[in-house]
């Protein structure tokens, strides 16, 4: 019975460490909200983000016209 509990503790500890490692591969993207940019008025830069599952996208209000 002790060996079984030790085995389960080892398995659960390994699963916990594996789960904590997953977010380490996620990327963070910043998208600026601009009143005027290279492509016109009221634009996002960059205008295209290629995000993967688990990535985080932050929208940054650069100009006063965006109250996000």
N, C-alpha and C positions, 0 to 999 in steps of 0.2 A: 504494500500500500504506500509506503514511503517513497519507493522508486517511482510509482505512478504519479504521485503529487509532484515530485521533483521534475519528472518528465513534462507534466502539464505546465509547471512554472516556467520551464525552459522554452516550451513552445509559445506560450503567451508572451513572454519577454521578447522572443525573436519576432513575433508578429507586431508587437508594439514598436520595436526599433525599425522594422520594415515600413510600417505605416508613417512614422515620423520622417523617413527619408524621401517619401514621395513628393511632398511639396518643394523639396530642394531643387527639383528639375523645372519647376514652373517659372515662367518669365514674367517680368513686369513691364508694361508698356505705358508711356505717357502720351496723351493726346492733348494738344493745346487748343483751347477755344479762343479764336481771334475775331475781332471786329473787322479787320482787314488783313489779308494775307496775299501771298503770291498769286493765288487763283481767284481772288475777288474779295467780296465782303461776306461777313458772317461765315467763316470757314473753320474747319478743323485741320490741324497739321500734326502729324501726317494725315492725309485724307483716307488712307487705307492702312489697316493694321491686320497682319496675319497672325492671329492668336490661336493657340492650341488649347485644348481642354485643360483647365487648371491654371491658365495664365490669368493675370490680373491687369485690367486696363484702368488707368487713372486719368480722368478728364480734369485738366488744369485750366481754371478760369484766368486768362492772362489780362484781358481788358475789362473795364468796368461795365460794359454792356451785357456781360454774361453773369447772371446771378445764380449759378448752379451751386 
